Amino acid sequence: MENKNIFYFSPSEQDEKWGLSCTGAGHAKYEPGEPYPSLVHSRKYLVEVWERGRVLDEFQLIYIHEGKGHLRFMNGDKESGEALHGGTLFLVLPGVWHTYSPSSETGWEEYWVGFKGEWANHLFENGIIGGRRVVHKNLVLGRIHSEFKNLISYLNLQPQLPQSELRQRLIQLLELMNDSGESKGGKHQGLLESVRSSMEKEFRSNRSIEEYFNDGKNLTGHQCISYSHFRTLFKQRFQLSPGQFLEQLRWSEAKKLLHLGQKSIKEIAAELGFENPYYFSRFFKKHQGVSPKHFFG
């Protein structure tokens, strides 16, 4: 269905041992007056009358990118309500009655990801994700939208991403949910976001980390910061060093291109900025454990 992408996953017993598994993800854009929710969802997630609400056995993280709507949920023994609008992120809790829907006047664009596991329960019970709040605002919403959009893009190309990759992307979203945007990076937050954004857009070019860093300084005006200090802040903010982050982008893209099977290893190496296929093969084996040639073997 146009403007609607829905994916469901069945974690294996081995996946579930990690304590954090993705159960599904999706993106949908509902026009004003369009029936909600779409019937393309699994029956498990639908109810006969949506307004009467539902109870799930998993967490769901939902981000409203554009539009308006309303959320109702049980808060202890009382029903609570929250107005939703573009830029709102909220967490649906397992075992808690809830219902939400867009305004018939505006519709909305939504992204969501479902997850469960002992680690997920631990994170919530200790206030690490959500801080025991259901609705979250004033977050790093640009990054949240980017993370969700990238997840759906990869799933459109590879609908059954390994749980290891799904888990990694989920952790990034959960950390962003608990981040006000000021807790890590402080006054240099703009520089960190600028460099990260440039890497995401230009990782196919053979640029050095220092070039990204210097361009970011010039763009944001953050001149009084050394690269070593920037590297420390970047790792605190994104849990990876700038070099590791760039390698992860190139590795993920390499796997996607190999899965598509439309280009040779030599062509992929050139597209990702490697000097020759030998260096690309060595890089790929470092991250994947096998060479590109044997990736599907």
C-alpha positions as CSV (number, residue, x, y, z in Angstrom):
1,M,0.0,0.0,0.0
2,E,1.4,3.4,-0.9
3,N,3.1,5.4,1.9
4,K,2.9,2.4,4.2
5,N,5.7,0.1,5.1
6,I,5.3,-2.6,7.7
7,F,7.7,-5.3,8.8
8,Y,7.4,-8.0,11.4
9,F,10.2,-10.2,12.8
10,S,10.3,-13.5,14.6
11,P,13.4,-13.6,16.8
12,S,15.0,-17.0,17.3
13,E,15.7,-18.5,20.7
14,Q,19.3,-17.5,20.3
15,D,18.2,-13.9,19.5
16,E,16.0,-13.8,22.6
17,K,18.9,-14.7,24.8
18,W,20.3,-11.2,24.2
19,G,17.4,-9.8,26.2
20,L,16.5,-7.3,23.5
21,S,14.7,-8.3,20.3
22,C,12.9,-6.3,17.6
23,T,9.4,-7.6,16.9
24,G,8.4,-5.1,14.1
25,A,8.9,-1.7,12.5
26,G,7.0,0.5,10.2
27,H,6.3,3.8,8.6
28,A,2.9,5.2,7.4
29,K,1.5,8.4,6.2
30,Y,-2.2,8.9,6.7
31,E,-4.0,11.7,4.8
32,P,-6.8,13.7,6.5
33,G,-9.9,11.6,7.0
34,E,-8.2,8.4,6.0
35,P,-9.3,5.3,8.1
36,Y,-6.9,4.5,10.9
37,P,-5.1,2.2,11.4
38,S,-4.3,0.4,8.1
39,L,-5.6,-3.1,7.9
40,V,-2.2,-4.3,6.5
41,H,-1.1,-4.7,10.1
42,S,-0.9,-8.2,11.6
43,R,-4.1,-9.2,13.4
44,K,-2.2,-9.4,16.6
45,Y,-1.8,-5.6,16.6
46,L,-5.4,-4.7,15.6
47,V,-8.6,-4.7,17.6
48,E,-12.2,-4.8,16.4
49,V,-12.8,-1.2,17.4
50,W,-9.6,0.9,17.6
51,E,-11.1,3.6,19.9
52,R,-11.7,0.9,22.6
53,G,-8.0,0.4,22.8
54,R,-5.6,-2.5,23.0
55,V,-3.0,-4.1,25.3
56,L,0.3,-5.5,23.9
57,D,2.9,-7.8,25.3
58,E,5.8,-5.7,24.0
59,F,7.2,-2.1,24.0
60,Q,6.5,0.1,21.0
61,L,8.3,3.3,20.3
62,I,6.3,5.6,18.1
63,Y,7.4,8.9,16.5
64,I,5.0,11.3,14.9
65,H,6.9,13.3,12.3
66,E,4.1,15.5,11.0
67,G,0.4,16.1,11.7
68,K,-1.7,16.0,14.9
69,G,-3.6,13.5,16.9
70,H,-4.3,12.2,20.4
71,L,-3.1,9.4,22.8
72,R,-5.0,7.8,25.6
73,F,-3.5,5.3,28.1
74,M,-4.0,3.9,31.6
75,N,-1.7,5.7,34.1
76,G,-2.0,3.5,37.2
77,D,-5.8,3.1,37.8
78,K,-6.7,6.4,35.9
79,E,-6.9,7.1,32.2
80,S,-4.6,9.9,30.9
81,G,-4.5,11.7,27.6
82,E,-1.9,13.5,25.6
83,A,-2.2,15.7,22.5
84,L,0.2,14.5,19.8
85,H,1.8,16.6,17.1
86,G,4.8,16.6,14.7
87,G,7.9,16.0,16.7
88,T,6.4,13.9,19.5
89,L,7.9,10.6,20.5
90,F,6.0,8.2,22.8
91,L,6.5,4.8,24.3
92,V,3.7,2.2,24.5
93,L,4.3,-0.1,27.5
94,P,3.6,-3.9,27.7
95,G,0.5,-4.8,29.6
96,V,-0.9,-1.2,29.5
97,W,-4.1,-0.3,27.8
98,H,-3.8,2.5,25.2
99,T,-5.1,3.9,22.0
100,Y,-4.0,6.6,19.7
101,S,-5.0,8.1,16.3
102,P,-4.4,11.1,14.0
103,S,-6.8,14.0,13.7
104,S,-9.2,13.6,10.8
105,E,-8.4,17.2,9.9
106,T,-4.7,16.8,9.6
107,G,-3.8,13.1,9.4
108,W,-0.2,12.3,10.3
109,E,3.1,10.6,9.4
110,E,4.2,8.0,11.9
111,Y,7.3,5.7,12.5
112,W,7.3,2.9,15.0
113,V,9.4,0.0,16.2
114,G,8.4,-2.8,18.5
115,F,10.7,-4.6,21.0
116,K,10.8,-6.9,24.0
117,G,13.1,-8.9,26.3
118,E,14.5,-9.0,29.8
119,W,17.0,-6.2,29.0
120,A,14.2,-4.0,27.7
121,N,12.3,-4.5,31.0
122,H,15.4,-3.8,33.0
123,L,16.0,-0.5,31.1
124,F,12.5,0.7,31.7
125,E,12.2,-0.4,35.3
126,N,15.4,1.4,36.1
127,G,14.3,4.6,34.4
128,I,17.0,4.3,31.7
129,I,14.6,4.4,28.8
130,G,11.7,6.7,29.2
131,G,12.5,7.9,32.7
132,R,9.1,6.3,33.6
133,R,7.4,8.8,31.3
134,V,5.2,7.9,28.3
135,V,5.4,11.0,26.1
136,H,8.7,12.6,25.3
137,K,9.3,16.0,23.7
138,N,12.2,18.5,23.2
139,L,14.5,15.7,22.1
140,V,17.0,15.5,19.2
141,L,14.1,15.0,16.8
142,G,16.2,15.5,13.7
143,R,18.3,12.6,14.6
144,I,15.3,10.5,15.6
145,H,13.7,11.1,12.3
146,S,16.9,10.2,10.5
147,E,17.4,7.0,12.5
148,F,13.8,5.8,11.8
149,K,14.0,6.8,8.1
150,N,17.3,5.0,7.7
151,L,15.9,1.9,9.4
152,I,12.8,1.8,7.1
153,S,15.0,2.4,4.0
154,Y,17.2,-0.6,4.9
155,L,14.2,-2.8,5.6
156,N,12.8,-2.0,2.2
157,L,16.0,-3.4,0.7
158,Q,16.4,-6.2,3.1
159,P,13.1,-7.0,4.9
160,Q,14.7,-9.5,7.3
161,L,17.7,-7.7,8.7
162,P,19.6,-9.8,11.2
163,Q,18.5,-9.1,14.8
164,S,22.1,-8.0,15.5
165,E,21.7,-5.0,13.2
166,L,18.1,-4.4,14.3
167,R,19.3,-4.4,17.9
168,Q,22.0,-1.9,17.2
169,R,19.6,0.5,15.5
170,L,17.1,0.1,18.3
171,I,19.6,0.9,21.0
172,Q,20.5,4.1,19.1
173,L,16.8,5.1,19.1
174,L,16.4,4.3,22.8
175,E,19.4,6.4,23.7
176,L,18.0,9.3,21.7
177,M,14.7,8.9,23.5
178,N,16.4,9.5,26.8
179,D,18.5,12.4,25.4
180,S,17.5,16.0,25.8
181,G,20.2,17.0,23.2
182,E,22.2,18.8,25.8
183,S,23.4,16.0,28.0
184,K,26.2,14.9,25.7
185,G,28.2,17.4,23.7
186,G,27.0,20.5,25.5
187,K,27.9,23.7,23.6
188,H,29.5,21.6,20.9
189,Q,26.3,19.7,20.1
190,G,25.9,21.6,16.8
191,L,29.4,20.6,15.7
192,L,28.8,16.9,16.5
193,E,25.5,16.8,14.6
194,S,27.1,18.6,11.7
195,V,30.0,16.2,11.3
196,R,27.7,13.2,11.8
197,S,25.3,14.5,9.2
198,S,28.1,15.1,6.7
199,M,29.4,11.6,7.2
200,E,26.0,10.1,6.6
201,K,25.7,12.0,3.3
202,E,29.3,11.7,2.0
203,F,30.7,8.5,3.4
204,R,31.1,7.1,-0.2
205,S,33.8,9.7,-0.8
206,N,37.4,9.0,0.3
207,R,37.5,11.9,2.8
208,S,39.5,11.8,6.0
209,I,37.9,12.3,9.5
210,E,39.9,15.5,9.8
211,E,38.3,16.9,6.7
212,Y,34.8,16.2,8.1
213,F,35.9,17.8,11.4
214,N,37.4,20.9,9.8
215,D,34.4,21.5,7.6
216,G,32.1,21.1,10.6
217,K,34.1,23.7,12.5
218,N,33.9,26.2,9.7
219,L,30.2,25.6,9.2
220,T,29.2,25.9,12.9
221,G,31.8,28.4,14.0
222,H,33.1,26.1,16.7
223,Q,36.8,26.9,16.2
224,C,38.2,26.6,19.7
225,I,38.1,22.8,20.0
226,S,40.9,20.3,19.3
227,Y,40.3,17.1,17.3
228,S,41.2,15.0,20.3
229,H,38.5,16.8,22.4
230,F,36.0,16.5,19.5
231,R,36.8,12.7,19.2
232,T,36.1,12.2,22.9
233,L,32.8,14.1,22.7
234,F,31.7,12.3,19.6
235,K,32.3,8.9,21.2
236,Q,30.4,9.9,24.3
237,R,27.5,11.2,22.2
238,F,27.3,8.3,19.6
239,Q,29.1,5.4,21.4
240,L,31.5,5.1,18.5
241,S,34.6,7.1,17.6
242,P,34.3,9.2,14.3
243,G,36.4,6.6,12.5
244,Q,34.3,3.7,13.8
245,F,31.1,5.5,12.8
246,L,32.4,6.1,9.3
247,E,33.5,2.5,8.9
248,Q,30.0,1.3,10.1
249,L,28.3,3.5,7.4
250,R,30.5,2.1,4.7
251,W,30.2,-1.5,5.9
252,S,26.4,-1.3,6.1
253,E,26.2,0.2,2.6
254,A,28.6,-2.5,1.3
255,K,26.3,-5.3,2.6
256,K,23.3,-3.6,1.1
257,L,25.0,-3.4,-2.4
258,L,26.2,-7.0,-2.2
259,H,22.7,-8.1,-1.3
260,L,21.3,-6.3,-4.3
261,G,23.7,-8.1,-6.5
262,Q,23.6,-5.5,-9.3
263,K,27.3,-4.5,-9.1
264,S,30.6,-6.3,-9.1
265,I,33.0,-6.2,-6.1
266,K,35.2,-3.9,-8.0
267,E,32.4,-1.5,-8.7
268,I,31.3,-1.5,-5.1
269,A,34.8,-0.9,-3.9
270,A,35.1,2.2,-6.2
271,E,31.7,3.5,-5.2
272,L,32.6,3.4,-1.5
273,G,35.9,5.2,-2.0
274,F,38.4,2.3,-1.7
275,E,41.6,2.5,-3.7
276,N,41.2,-1.0,-5.0
277,P,39.1,-4.2,-4.5
278,Y,41.9,-5.7,-2.3
279,Y,41.5,-3.0,0.4
280,F,37.7,-3.3,0.2
281,S,37.9,-7.0,0.7
282,R,40.2,-6.7,3.6
283,F,37.9,-4.0,5.2
284,F,34.8,-6.1,4.6
285,K,36.4,-9.3,6.1
286,K,37.4,-7.3,9.2
287,H,33.8,-6.4,9.9
288,Q,31.9,-9.4,8.5
289,G,34.4,-12.2,9.1
290,V,34.2,-13.4,5.5
291,S,35.3,-11.8,2.2
292,P,32.7,-10.1,-0.1
293,K,33.2,-13.0,-2.5
294,H,32.1,-15.5,0.1
295,F,29.5,-13.3,1.7
296,F,26.6,-15.4,0.5
297,G,28.4,-18.7,0.7
